[in-house]
């Protein structure tokens, strides 16, 4: 089976691009936007509409395989590639990817994905992570269509895996609407919740962490009062975007003592804290999370630390895993480029004692979320992000329903 055409279309994502650095400093919330001056290259506003590019591969039998190029909400931050705008990158796809794929035979997913992921421009640079992300989704779909298999089955076959016999735990994120959206999560039975978007010390964390502590107590009580049965026992997962480091001046002893207070506030539910600090550089970030993990374990504190900032690429995931920098790594699927890297990152974490969280961003699309559901069902991470968007219902529906389709077809031998 050959690829006969490559077609691109500009699209929107399920959320926004946000200038994280501006938000962490002096940006003021104003409705659903922010007032202030952007400080990260490429941004014309602190918050601007998220953009995507659909890459469609027309096969010689007339089928169309496709994937969506998308970048994370906080593009340009934490060592990531710059802002991803469709008008800038459709020409790049036309120039670099089209000659590589059009007229070529479909071989294996892994072989074709690695060619795209390792492709260098005339200047010797890799393509933007968003391009590699979307094009490799389309390649996976093309291989699946050529072989008349599910995408999850292609992954399982090529990497020696077995598709899960149950839905992977789904992690829902609330955005700033961390109260009303939590109700939605409880009613829908989200396995992991609520993310909460604690990205500002004064407004959300509290100068001494008191606002987050009170929120976790409310969250605990709300689950207990709304849950349909005693069997519903979600994990609490809060992303604090490095604000613990800001509030406690990167004093790891104080941070760990505070984590102990949060653990007590969360009981009887387990607690994960994502990104407790952001020290601005990969090695120092690794050392910080390693230290926080070691101090927590020495003091008998069982809050799980999730690596996020500066743990962006497959190599970063390996680095943090090898050094036990935290208990879990978020595999931020768009940041890893080709989805082959996300697959291998989950496998590496599982083989080396690190929790694997197949994540990503609210700023993705329905298509990238569906493809990630196939990755999750084939690789069995601890949890998978509900995406895109911050509205809970839509992202949870997309990921849950795709996993259920995979299960139903697997059960009839497809």
Secondary structure as UniProt FT lines:
FT   STRAND          2..18
FT   HELIX           20..24
FT   TURN            25..26
FT   STRAND          28..30
FT   TURN            31..32
FT   STRAND          33..35
FT   TURN            41..42
FT   STRAND          47..59
FT   TURN            60..61
FT   STRAND          64..69
FT   TURN            73..76
FT   TURN            78..79
FT   HELIX           86..92
FT   HELIX           93..97
FT   HELIX           98..101
FT   TURN            102..103
FT   HELIX           109..118
FT   TURN            122..123
FT   HELIX           129..147
FT   HELIX           151..159
FT   STRAND          170..171
FT   TURN            175..176
FT   TURN            178..179
FT   HELIX           180..188
FT   STRAND          192..195
FT   HELIX           201..205
FT   TURN            207..208
FT   HELIX           210..226
FT   TURN            230..231
FT   STRAND          235..239
FT   TURN            241..242
FT   HELIX           243..247
FT   TURN            248..250
FT   HELIX           252..266
FT   TURN            267..268
FT   STRAND          271..274
FT   HELIX           282..298
FT   TURN            299..300
FT   STRAND          304..307
FT   TURN            309..310
FT   HELIX           314..322
FT   TURN            323..324
FT   STRAND          328..331
FT   HELIX           333..336
FT   HELIX           339..351
FT   TURN            352..353
FT   STRAND          355..358
FT   TURN            362..363
FT   HELIX           366..379
FT   STRAND          383..385
FT   HELIX           393..410
FT   TURN            411..413
//
